Amino acid sequence: MFNKTVITSILVLIAGNSIAGEWSSTTNIDWLYPTTTGLIFATKDYSNTDYSSCDNGRRYFISTSHANYETLSSSMMAAFMANRKVKVNIDVPPQPSCSPTINRAIIYSN
């Protein structure tokens, strides 16, 4: 029993650390810029210059190489069109980049 608990705890810690990311605060999307390499967007009410060095810390990116690119990018476009609030999980770069990537998002209905 003890060994199972220890192993389970270690797996939870490893899984939690393998998805490095920081959640934004709840925000609207200010603009979208689809490109051949992915979807660039800016947040309206959230900025973080520790991660994003462009557009006053408001620019982020979803790469076409993301495993769930089509669903994630279309969800962000739908949120933008419907003026819905979002919360994004940012892949924390070792130093600020112009458009740090996001790996998931929450889209709110109100």
C-alpha positions, 0 to 999 in steps of 0.5 A, spaced: 500 500 500 505 504 501 509 503 495 503 504 491 502 511 494 509 513 493 509 511 486 502 514 485 505 521 488 511 521 484 507 520 477 503 525 479 508 530 480 512 528 474 506 529 470 504 536 473 511 538 471 512 535 464 506 540 462 510 547 464 505 552 463 502 558 466 495 560 466 493 567 464 488 571 467 481 571 464 481 576 458 478 577 451 482 576 444 484 583 441 486 581 434 487 574 430 493 574 425 493 567 421 499 565 418 502 559 415 506 557 421 500 558 426 495 563 429 498 569 432 493 573 437 493 578 442 490 578 449 486 584 450 486 585 458 492 580 460 499 582 459 505 579 461 512 582 459 516 576 462 513 571 457 511 576 451 516 581 448 511 584 443 505 588 443 506 590 451 506 582 453 500 581 449 502 577 443 501 569 443 502 563 438 499 557 437 503 553 432 501 548 426 505 543 429 501 543 436 497 536 436 490 539 437 492 545 432 485 545 428 481 545 435 485 550 439 485 555 433 478 554 431 476 555 438 480 561 439 477 564 433 470 562 435 471 566 442 474 572 438 468 572 433 463 571 439 467 576 444 467 570 449 472 571 455 478 566 455 484 563 459 490 561 456 496 556 458 502 559 456 509 555 455 513 559 459 520 561 455 526 561 458 527 568 456 521 573 453 519 571 446 515 575 441 510 570 441 510 565 446 506 559 445 500 556 448 498 549 449 491 549 451 485 554 453 479 555 456 473 558 453 467 561 457 460 562 455 459 569 459 
